Amino acid sequence: MSFNAHLSRRQFIGIAGGIAGAAAFANMGFDAPAQENKPKIDSNNFTVEHHHTDVLVIGGGMAGLFAAVKAHDAGASVMMVSKGRVGSSGLTPFAKGIFSYDKANASVTIDEFVAQVTESAIETNNPVFTRQLAEHSYARVQELTSWGFFDSALYHHSFMKPINERNIPVNERIMITHLLKQDGRVVGASGFSLDELKIVHYHAKSVVLCTGAGGFKPNGFPVSDLTHDGTIMAYKIGAKVTGKEWNDGHPGSAKNSGSSYDNWHGQVEEKPSVTSVTINHHLGVDLNYLAYTQGSPVVMRPPRPEGPGMQRDNNVMAAQQGQNYPAGPYVPPAFRQSGPPPKPPEQGFLRSLVSSKGHSGPPGMGGEQVGGSSAGMAIHKSEGLVPINDQGLSTIPGLYAAGDALGSYMSGGIYTQIGSSLAGSAVQGAIAGAAAANDSLAIQGKQDVSEQYLTLVNQQILAPLTRKRGYSPAWVTQVLQGVMIPNFVLYIKKERMMQAALAYVEELYEHHVPMLMADDLHALRLAHETENMIITAEMKLKASIMRKESRCSHYRLDCPDIDYENWQAWINIYKDDAGNMVLEKQPFKSWPNF
């Protein structure tokens, strides 16, 4: 009896076709997405360099500047290391307004300022850090003035002035990939040069993380070198992180992303200026909801306000359009009533910002969009390491954070005060730097790390170069962007869609991260950044699924109301002893001195 006597014609054709296809597949050069790795550099040629210091500051933005200066002034030896150029990478050069609370001329008291931020943030802010911003911002602005910060649109020279005056060593273009932890305490960090075959180990008594926030490298917004590196490094050694459900809604332009930030931050070419107290409910999801229900429109940006600073008052703009909104902080319609979100008005404020000339793709995917071109970045100061005191100390002894790397909830889950991002970074960097210095000075001797530990770190840093086959980080990042950036996943959230996206992200982490490969130093950087973005995506989805309510910049289409009974809490995330990602609630009023 022949083999195919038991097969139907369709089964036989299917098997024959499969065999023929397999034979053809075996003879073709298949290089996408999985491919053979052909390194242009030899991982065996890397040199290893060691540095010792009291305080290591990671990051060269506003927070890193003040952390390094104040740690030095407190008597500690300091080193600064940055993935880019000091003052010229990350989001720092794009921010053109800095908040200054001048007690002598302020129209509101500090207590009133804190109360107004709390109202606009729907109680999601931490008043301890909100008050800290108001109390210290003026002094930081005065120091920046003395360094020439307001004299140029470019910040590198003004940032380097106090650094050079203090002879603080700076290592630029070093990609830090690992925080080192020994005996329960952070003891330094490790990474590699982006310009030469060199691994660098920094041995430190305390570390200040000033690495900013991150994003999924969306088109139209300058966050391509911010990929949550600091947050994920800290998470891997056991630190708690927070704020992953909140979403920044900055618009941007893929057409001219290098020179235009958005309508209230201004352009890169502009000199920075000072903003005063103007509390609003910025960067919510109302325009994303409009895009979701009517398609992706093109924003007709309102004219920039005249006068000092770059405040943007939604109530004033609404009044100019003939819309009668109540006084006080602007709250998106979805958060002003129960039940399903209202349909966007045909006339009035929201409609006036929308052009009917067409659209250019889903929000966040490029073009002149209504919001979300900063996809993957959280509201300033709402995402990062969980602080256990007002000095930015994390849950890991010796590890501090400041600026957008610290989940301080200074403004809560919404951006409430224009200019507070830069000011908050300056204030928190100064405080964390001084605290880290005092911490380090209490430790005697060098913080030596075992050779076995460092050998393992070296292997992990270079792993993408040594893999024979795998996936390019560019391809994996594109898959991640396609999963996470759509408006109906990241901004207009539904559990069904988030669970589907989570399945993709978990597959990327479990199967593709271990096969990320690199053939040169640039690809090696991309491989580590891609892993960080994937872990961040998992955190954002799980936190968004867990918070079953809508509040500030977190909007659930299936849970459209604010839940004051169950969700007066932040969500913290940490890695347990088995390596599992664990989420927990931390009540708003659990912080001391609330």
C-alpha positions in Angstrom: 0.0 0.0 0.0 1.4 3.3 -1.0 1.8 6.1 1.6 -0.5 8.5 -0.1 -3.4 6.0 -0.4 -4.7 7.2 2.9 -4.5 10.9 2.0 -7.1 13.1 0.4 -6.1 15.1 -2.6 -6.0 18.3 -0.6 -3.8 16.8 2.1 -1.4 15.4 -0.4 -1.1 18.7 -2.3 -0.6 20.5 1.0 2.2 18.1 2.1 3.8 18.2 -1.3 3.7 22.0 -1.3 5.1 22.1 2.2 8.0 19.9 1.3 8.7 21.9 -1.9 8.5 25.1 0.1 10.8 23.8 2.8 13.4 22.8 0.1 13.2 26.2 -1.5 13.4 27.9 2.0 16.6 25.9 2.8 18.3 27.1 -0.4 17.4 30.8 -0.1 19.4 33.5 1.9 17.0 34.4 4.7 18.2 37.4 6.6 15.1 39.2 7.9 14.3 39.4 10.6 16.6 36.7 12.1 20.0 36.8 10.5 23.6 35.8 11.0 25.8 38.2 13.0 28.9 39.5 11.2 30.6 41.8 13.7 32.8 44.6 12.4 34.6 44.7 15.7 36.1 42.0 17.9 34.7 41.7 21.4 38.1 40.3 22.5 39.8 43.6 21.7 37.9 45.6 24.4 40.1 47.2 27.1 38.8 47.6 30.7 39.2 50.9 32.6 38.4 51.6 36.3 37.6 54.9 38.0 37.1 55.5 41.8 35.1 58.4 43.2 32.9 59.3 46.2 29.8 60.3 44.1 29.1 59.2 40.6 26.5 61.3 38.7 25.0 59.6 35.7 23.5 62.0 33.2 24.5 65.4 31.8 21.3 67.4 31.9 19.9 69.9 34.3 19.6 67.5 37.2 23.1 66.0 36.6 24.6 69.5 36.5 23.3 70.5 39.9 23.9 67.1 41.5 27.6 67.2 40.5 28.1 70.8 41.6 26.4 70.4 45.0 28.1 67.1 45.7 31.4 68.7 45.1 30.6 71.7 47.2 29.6 69.3 50.0 33.2 68.0 50.1 33.0 64.8 48.0 35.0 63.7 45.0 32.7 63.6 42.0 32.6 62.2 38.5 30.0 62.9 35.9 29.3 60.4 33.1 26.9 61.0 30.2 25.6 59.1 27.2 25.7 62.3 25.2 27.2 65.8 25.5 26.7 67.7 28.7 23.8 70.1 28.3 23.2 69.0 24.7 21.5 65.7 24.9 18.3 64.3 26.3 15.4 66.8 26.7 17.4 69.5 28.4 18.3 71.6 25.3 14.6 71.6 24.1 13.2 73.1 27.3 13.1 76.9 27.0 11.1 77.9 30.1 12.2 77.5 33.7 9.9 78.2 36.7 11.0 80.5 39.4 8.9 81.1 42.5 10.0 84.6 43.8 8.6 84.9 47.3 9.0 88.7 47.2 6.8 89.1 44.1 4.6 86.0 44.0 0.9 86.5 43.6 0.1 83.3 45.7 1.7 81.9 48.8 3.6 78.6 48.7 0.7 76.9 50.5 -1.7 78.2 47.9 0.6 77.1 45.1 0.8 73.6 46.5 -2.9 73.4 47.0 -3.6 74.6 43.4 -1.2 72.0 42.0 -2.9 69.3 44.1 -6.2 70.3 42.7 -5.1 70.3 39.1 -3.3 67.0 39.5 -6.4 65.5 41.1 -4.4 64.6 44.2 -1.8 62.5 42.3 1.1 64.8 43.2 3.4 64.5 46.3 3.0 67.8 48.1 6.5 67.4 49.7 8.2 67.7 46.3 5.7 70.3 45.1 6.6 72.5 48.0 10.3 71.8 47.5 10.0 73.1 43.9 8.6 76.4 45.1 11.0 76.8 48.0 14.2 76.3 46.0 13.6 77.2 42.4 14.5 80.9 42.8 17.9 80.1 44.2 18.7 77.7 41.4 17.6 80.2 38.7 19.9 82.8 40.2 22.8 80.3 40.0 22.0 79.6 36.4 21.9 83.3 35.6 25.4 83.7 37.1 26.7 80.8 34.8 25.3 82.5 31.7 22.4 80.0 31.1 20.0 82.7 29.9 22.5 84.3 27.5 22.5 81.6 24.8 20.1 79.1 23.2 22.8 76.4 23.6 23.5 75.2 27.1 26.8 73.3 26.9 29.1 76.2 27.7 27.0 77.5 30.6 26.7 74.0 32.1 30.5 73.5 31.8 31.3 76.7 33.5 30.7 75.5 37.1 32.0 72.0 36.2 35.3 73.4 34.9 35.6 75.8 37.8 35.5 72.8 40.2 37.6 70.5 38.0 34.9 67.9 38.1 35.9 65.0 35.7 33.4 64.5 32.9 33.2 61.3 30.8 30.9 61.9 27.7 29.6 59.4 25.2 29.7 56.5 27.7 26.6 54.2 27.6 26.0 53.0 31.2 24.3 49.6 31.2 24.7 48.3 34.7 24.4 49.6 38.3 26.7 47.7 40.6 25.2 46.4 43.8 27.2 44.6 46.5 26.1 43.7 50.1 22.8 45.3 49.6 24.2 48.7 48.5 25.0 50.4 45.2 28.8 50.5 44.7 29.1 52.0 41.2 28.1 51.5 37.6 29.5 50.0 34.4 29.2 50.7 30.7 31.1 51.1 27.5 32.4 53.9 25.2 30.5 54.8 22.1 33.7 55.8 20.4 36.3 53.2 21.2 36.5 49.5 22.3 36.5 50.2 26.0 34.5 49.0 29.0 34.5 51.4 31.9 33.8 50.4 35.6 33.0 53.3 38.0 33.5 52.4 41.6 31.5 54.9 43.8 30.3 55.2 47.4 27.0 56.7 46.2 25.3 57.2 42.8 23.0 59.9 41.6 20.8 58.8 38.7 20.0 61.8 36.5 19.2 59.8 33.3 15.9 61.4 32.4 12.8 59.5 31.4 12.4 57.9 28.0 10.1 57.0 25.2 9.8 54.5 22.3 11.8 56.6 19.9 8.7 58.1 18.2 9.0 60.2 15.1 8.5 63.9 15.7 9.8 64.3 19.2 13.4 64.6 20.4 13.5 61.6 22.8 15.6 59.2 20.6 18.5 59.1 23.1 16.2 58.7 26.2 15.2 55.1 26.6 14.5 54.7 30.4 18.1 53.4 30.9 18.4 54.6 34.5 15.0 53.3 35.6 15.6 49.8 34.2 19.1 49.5 35.5 17.8 50.4 39.0 14.9 48.0 38.6 17.3 45.2 37.7 19.2 45.6 41.0 15.9 45.7 43.1 14.9 49.3 43.2 11.2 50.2 43.1 10.0 52.3 40.2 6.7 54.2 39.8 4.5 56.2 37.5 4.4 53.9 34.4 0.7 54.4 33.7 1.0 58.2 33.1 1.5 59.4 29.5 3.1 62.6 28.3 1.1 64.2 25.5 3.5 66.7 24.0 2.9 67.2 20.3 5.7 67.5 17.9 6.7 67.6 14.3 8.4 65.0 12.3 8.8 67.6 9.5 11.0 69.8 11.7 11.6 67.9 14.9 15.1 69.2 15.3 14.1 72.8 15.8 10.5 72.8 17.1 9.6 71.3 20.4 6.0 72.5 20.9 3.9 75.6 21.2 4.6 76.3 24.9 8.3 75.2 25.1 9.4 77.2 22.1 12.2 76.5 19.7 15.7 75.3 20.2 17.1 78.5 18.7 15.4 80.6 21.4 17.1 81.7 24.6 15.6 80.3 27.8 13.3 82.5 29.9 11.7 82.4 33.3 8.1 81.5 33.9 6.0 82.5 36.9 3.0 80.8 38.6 0.4 79.7 36.1 -1.2 76.4 37.0 -3.1 74.5 34.4 -4.1 71.0 33.5 -1.7 70.3 30.6 -1.0 67.3 28.5 -4.1 65.3 29.1 -5.9 63.0 26.8 -8.7 65.2 25.5 -7.1 65.8 22.1 -6.1 62.1 21.8 -9.8 61.2 22.5 -10.8 63.6 19.7 -8.4 61.9 17.4 -9.7 58.5 18.5 -13.3 59.3 17.7 -12.9 61.5 14.6 -9.6 60.3 13.1 -6.2 61.9 13.4 -6.5 65.6 12.6 -3.8 68.1 12.2 -3.3 70.7 15.0 -3.6 74.3 14.1 -1.4 75.5 16.9 -2.5 78.6 18.8 -0.2 81.6 18.7 2.5 81.8 21.4 1.5 84.2 24.1 3.5 87.4 24.4 5.4 88.6 27.4 7.8 86.9 29.7 7.8 83.2 30.0 5.9 80.7 27.9 2.7 80.1 29.9 -0.2 78.6 28.1 -3.6 79.1 29.8 -6.3 76.7 28.5 -9.0 78.8 30.1 -7.9 81.9 28.4 -7.6 80.1 25.1 -11.1 78.7 25.6 -12.5 82.1 26.3 -10.9 83.5 23.1 -12.8 80.8 21.2 -16.1 81.8 22.8 -16.3 78.7 25.0 -17.5 79.3 28.6 -15.3 77.1 30.7 -15.5 77.4 34.5 -12.7 79.2 36.3 -9.8 77.2 37.7 -7.5 74.5 36.2 -8.7 73.2 32.9 -9.9 69.6 33.2 -10.6 67.6 30.1 -14.3 66.8 29.5 -13.8 63.1 30.1 -12.9 63.9 33.7 -15.7 66.4 34.4 -18.7 64.0 34.3 -19.6 60.3 34.9 -20.5 57.8 32.3 -18.9 57.5 28.8 -16.7 60.3 27.6 -18.6 63.1 25.8 -18.5 63.4 22.1 -16.1 66.1 20.9 -17.9 69.4 20.3 -18.5 70.5 16.8 -17.7 74.1 17.9 -15.6 75.6 20.7 -12.1 75.1 22.1 -11.3 71.5 21.1 -12.8 71.8 17.6 -11.0 75.1 17.0 -7.6 73.4 17.4 -8.4 70.9 14.7 -8.0 71.4 10.9 -10.3 69.6 8.5 -7.6 69.4 5.8 -6.9 65.8 6.5 -4.6 63.7 8.6 -1.2 62.1 8.6 -1.4 58.9 10.5 -2.2 57.7 14.0 -1.2 60.1 16.9 2.4 59.6 17.9 3.5 58.2 14.6 4.8 61.5 13.1 3.4 64.5 11.4 1.8 67.5 12.9 -0.2 65.7 15.5 -2.7 66.5 18.3 -0.5 64.9 20.9 1.4 61.8 21.8 4.4 62.3 19.6 6.4 61.8 22.8 5.0 58.3 23.0 6.3 56.3 25.9 7.4 59.2 28.0 5.5 60.0 31.2 4.6 63.4 32.6 7.7 65.2 33.9 8.7 64.0 37.4 5.9 61.4 37.6 7.9 58.4 36.5 11.1 56.9 37.9 12.6 55.6 41.1 10.4 55.5 44.2 11.9 58.0 46.7 11.9 57.1 50.4 12.8 60.6 51.6 12.7 64.2 50.2 16.4 63.9 49.2 15.7 61.5 46.3 17.1 58.4 48.1 15.7 55.3 46.4 14.9 51.9 48.0 18.5 50.9 47.4 21.0 52.3 49.9 23.4 54.7 48.3 21.3 55.1 45.1 19.8 58.6 44.6 17.7 59.9 41.7 16.7 63.4 40.6 14.8 65.1 37.8 12.8 62.9 35.4 14.6 59.8 36.7 12.9 60.3 40.1 9.3 59.4 40.5 8.7 62.3 42.9 5.2 63.2 41.6 6.2 66.8 41.9 3.3 67.7 39.6 1.4 64.5 39.8 0.0 62.6 36.8 -0.4 65.7 34.7 1.8 68.7 33.8 0.6 71.5 35.9 3.2 74.3 35.8 5.0 75.4 32.7 8.8 75.5 33.4 8.6 73.3 36.4 10.4 70.5 34.5 13.7 72.3 34.3 13.3 73.9 37.7 12.4 70.7 39.3 15.4 69.0 37.8 17.7 71.8 39.1 16.1 71.7 42.6 16.1 67.9 43.0 19.6 67.5 41.5 21.0 70.0 44.0 19.4 68.3 46.9 20.2 64.7 45.8 23.8 65.7 45.1 24.4 67.1 48.5 22.7 64.2 50.2 24.8 61.7 48.2 28.0 63.5 49.1 27.2 63.4 52.8 26.2 59.7 52.5 29.5 58.9 50.7 31.7 60.8 53.2 30.4 58.5 56.0 31.9 55.5 54.2 35.5 54.6 54.9 37.8 53.1 52.2 37.2 52.2 48.6 34.1 50.4 47.3 35.8 47.4 45.7 33.8 45.0 43.6 34.6 41.4 43.1 36.4 40.4 39.9 33.9 37.6 39.4 31.0 40.1 39.4 32.8 42.5 37.0 33.6 39.6 34.6 29.9 38.7 34.5 29.1 42.4 33.8 31.6 42.5 31.0 30.0 39.5 29.4 26.5 40.9 29.6 27.7 44.2 28.1 29.3 42.5 25.1 26.7 39.7 24.7 25.0 41.2 21.6 28.4 41.3 19.8 29.1 37.6 20.6 25.8 36.1 19.4 26.1 34.1 16.2 22.6 34.7 15.0 19.7 36.8 16.2 17.7 40.0 15.6 18.8 43.5 14.9 17.8 46.0 17.6 16.3 48.2 14.9 13.9 45.6 13.8 12.8 44.7 17.3 12.4 48.3 18.1 10.1 48.8 15.1 8.0 45.9 16.2 7.8 47.4 19.7 6.8 50.8 18.3 4.1 49.2 16.2 2.6 47.5 19.3 2.9 50.4 21.8 2.5 53.7 20.0 -1.0 53.4 18.5 -3.4 55.8 20.2 -5.8 53.0 21.1 -3.1 51.3 23.2 -1.1 54.0 24.8 -3.6 56.8 25.4 -7.2 55.6 24.8 -6.8 52.5 26.9 -9.0 49.4 27.0 -8.0 46.2 28.8 -8.6 44.0 25.8 -6.2 46.0 23.7 -3.6 46.3 26.5 -3.7 42.6 27.1 -3.1 41.9 23.4 -0.2 44.4 23.4 1.2 42.8 26.5 1.3 39.4 24.8 3.5 40.9 22.1 5.7 42.7 24.5 6.2 39.6 26.7 7.2 37.6 23.5 9.7 40.3 22.6 11.2 40.1 26.1 11.2 36.3 26.4 12.4 35.4 22.9 13.9 38.4 21.2 15.8 40.2 23.9 18.1 37.1 24.5 18.8 37.2 20.7 19.5 40.9 20.2 22.7 41.2 18.3 25.1 44.0 17.4 27.9 44.3 14.9 29.4 47.6 16.0 29.4 50.1 18.9 26.3 51.9 17.7 24.3 48.7 17.4 25.6 47.6 20.8 24.1 50.8 22.3 20.8 50.2 20.4 20.6 46.6 21.7 20.8 47.7 25.3 18.3 50.6 24.7 15.9 48.2 23.0 15.9 45.9 26.0 15.2 48.9 28.3 12.3 50.0 26.2 10.8 46.5 26.1 10.9 46.2 29.9 9.4 49.7 30.2 6.6 48.7 27.8 5.7 45.8 30.0 5.6 48.0 33.0 3.4 50.6 31.3 0.9 48.1 30.1 0.7 46.2 33.5 0.4 49.5 35.5 -2.3 50.8 33.0 -4.2 47.5 33.3 -4.0 47.6 37.1 -5.3 51.2 37.5 -9.0 50.7 36.8 -10.0 54.3 36.6 -9.4 57.4 34.5 -7.4 60.3 36.0 -5.1 63.0 34.7 -3.1 61.6 31.7 -4.3 58.0 32.3 -7.6 57.4 30.5 -9.4 54.0 30.4 -12.3 53.9 27.9 -13.6 51.0 29.9 -13.2 52.7 33.2 -13.9 56.4 32.4 -14.5 57.7 36.0 -12.2 58.7 38.8 -12.3 56.1 41.5 -11.7 58.0 44.8 -12.5 54.9 46.9 -10.0 52.5 45.5 -7.4 54.5 43.6 -6.1 57.2 45.9 -2.7 55.6 45.4 0.4 55.4 43.2 1.5 52.2 41.6 5.0 51.0 42.4 6.8 48.2 40.5 9.7 46.0 41.6 11.5 42.8 40.8 11.1 40.0 43.4 13.7 37.3 44.3 12.4 35.0 41.6 12.8 37.7 38.9 9.1 38.4 38.6 7.6 41.8 38.0 5.5 42.8 41.0 3.0 45.7 41.2 1.8 47.3 44.4 -0.3 50.2 45.6 1.2 53.0 47.7 -1.5 55.3 49.2 -1.2 59.0 48.5 -1.2 59.9 52.1 1.4 57.3 53.1 4.3 59.8 52.7 5.4 61.7 55.8 4.6 65.4 56.2 1.7 65.1 53.7 
